[in-house]
Amino acid sequence: MGQIHSHYPVLLVAAITSRHGKAIEWAISQASQHWGAVSLASDLFDFQETGFYEKTMGSNLRKQLVAFQLVDPATLPDYKISSNQWEQQYAQEHSHPETRPLNIDPGYITEAKLVLATTKDRDHRVYLRDGIYAEVTLHYQQNRWSESRWTYPDYRRSDFQSFFTECRKHLRNSLKTG
């Protein structure tokens, strides 16, 4: 019989998408107020890999990846629920032509994987609680990130994966120092 152990802390990350720079700034401000200080932030990326969000979010989307603090992985649903509430709050408080001017996708990084939270069930996703599912979007092996058949097109990009490598290094250093 295997021994049950608590999971070590993971690095909380979020992908924030909008065509409005102020919306991305607002989301980062909300997250840092509630989730802790930003540890790492990527440049803004053009998000053109899919037209999936165009109907609700418009065109010329940008995405920024942000890392925060180390957290218990069991709390991932709390972060997704919060981010969904912030998306609704932003849409209600700001005047934009899109029905969904902001998208916030939280997840976490371990030494072995990038996990994203979602509200949508699919064959490769695991139910956590409160309507939240999780998927392993990327896994780390042989010193590089590897995709699965369901990995989103933008997460296959080398610049995204470079950011996640920096996050992984940050996590490893944080775990070593305490």
N, C-alpha and C positions, 0 to 999 in steps of 0.2 A: 504494500500500500504506500502510495506517495504521501509525503509530508505536506501539509497545507502551510503556506507562507504568505505573508502580506506582500503585495507588489511594491517595488520601489517607486519613488516619485517619477513622474514623467513631465516633459516640458509642454506646457499649454501653448498652442499656436492657434492662429485664426487667419483665414483668407477673407479679405474684405473687398467687395466688388461694387463698383458704381461708375456711372459716367460723370458724376459730380464730385470733384475733388473735395469740396466742403463736406460731403456726406462721408467720405472715407476718413477725413480728419475727425468728424464728429464721432464716428464709430470707434476710432482708436482712443479718443478721449473718454468715451463711455467705458470701454473695456479696461483702460488703465485705472479708472476710478474704482471699478468694481473687481477687477481681476488682478490688479497689481501693476507695477511699473513695466514698461516695455523693455525687454532684454535685448531683442534684435528686431530690426525692421528691414525689409527689402526695399529696393527702388519700386516705383510704380511700373507695373507691366501692362502693356496693351493686351487685352483679352479678346482675341479674335479667332480662337480655335473652334468655336461653335456658335451657331445662331440661336441656340436653345433659349437664352434669356432675353433675346431681342424684343419679343412681344411685350413682356412685362417690365423690362428694364431699359429699353432703348438700345441704340447702337453706340459705337465708340466707347465700349466699356474699358475700365482700367481695374487692375487688381493689385492689392498690396498684401504681402505676407508679413505677419507680425508674431513674435514670440514673447511670452510673458514670464511667468514664474513656474517653478516646479509644483505639481499638484498630484493628488491621488487620482489615478485613472478612473476610479469608480464614480467620480464626480462629473464626468463628461456630460451626462444628461443635463445637469444644472447649467452648464455653460451654453449648451444648445438652446435650452428654454430661455435663458436670459437674452441670447443673441436674437432669437425670434421676436421677443418682446421689444427689443431695441429697434429692430427693423420696422415693426408696426408703429412704434412711437415716432421714429424719424419721418415716416410717410405721413403721419397725421399732423406733425408740427411744421413740416416744410412743404412749400408749394412747388411741386415738380409735375410735369405732364405724365410721367410713368406711374403705373400702379405700384410698382416695387422699385423705388429709386436706390435701394441699398440691400446688399446681401452680405451676411456675416456667417462664415462657416468655421466653427471651432473644431479643434481636434487636438491630438497630442503626438509627440515624438518620443519613442523609446530608442534604445540602441539598435533595435532590430526592425522598427517599422514606423510608418506614419499612419495614424488612425484618424478618420474623419467621422463626425457625427452627422446624422441626417434624420429626417422625419419620414423618409420613404423606404418601404420594405422591398427588398429584392432577394434573389436566391443567395447572394454572397454576403448579405448583411445579417448581423446578429442583433436581436432585440435586447435592449438594456433595461429600460423602464420608462414610464410616463410618455409613451409614444415616440421614444428616441431609439434609433438604431445606430450601429457603428460598423464601419468597414475598414479593412486594411487596404489603404490606397496604394502605398508603396512599401516595399520591404528592402532591407539593407543586407546585402551579402556580397562577399568578395570585393569589399571596398567601394561599392557603388550601389545606387538605388536601382531597383528593378520594378517593372510595372507588371500588372495583371491584366487580363482581358478587359476588366471593367474600369481600369484607371482612366480618369478624366484626361482629355487631350492636353490641357495646359499643365497638368502634373507630370506629364512625360517630358516636358521641356527641361533642357540642361540648366537654364538659369534658375528655374524653380528648384531643381534638385540641388544646385549649388547652395541655395539658401538653406535647404533642409540639412545639408551636410554641416553647415555652420551651426545650425540648431543642435544637431547631434553632438558636435564638439562641445558646445556650451553645456549641454546636458551632462556629458561625461565629466567635464571639469567640475561642474556643480556637485555631482555625486561624489567625486573624489575628495572635494574640499569640505563636504559636510552637510 
